[in-house]
Amino acid sequence: MAKISFHTPSMALAFALLGAPAVAFAQSGAPTREGNIWGWTDHQPTMADVHQQEKAAGIAPTPSQREKDAAAVDQLYRQLMHRPAGQ
């Protein structure tokens, strides 16, 4: 009788330990977040998306405003690229 009571819990423990890795692998389909990708969806709008939404909302900038903004961004880029390292 003592042998049966010892083997039953040990067998139950063995089956539980063998089943644990299978449960861990079954949950690997959860969405991950990598940069702007989260749940397999890109959450960062592209410039084309932004322009299309602005145009649909009636708040799209004029071509001259876009050129002015692009020039400001280019100037900032040039300033950053000519800075010595560590600043």
Secondary structure by P-SEA (a helix, b strand, c coil): caaaaaaaaaaaaaaaaaaaaaaaaaacccccccccccccccccccaaaaaaaaaaacccccaaaaaaaaaaaaaaaaaaaaccccc
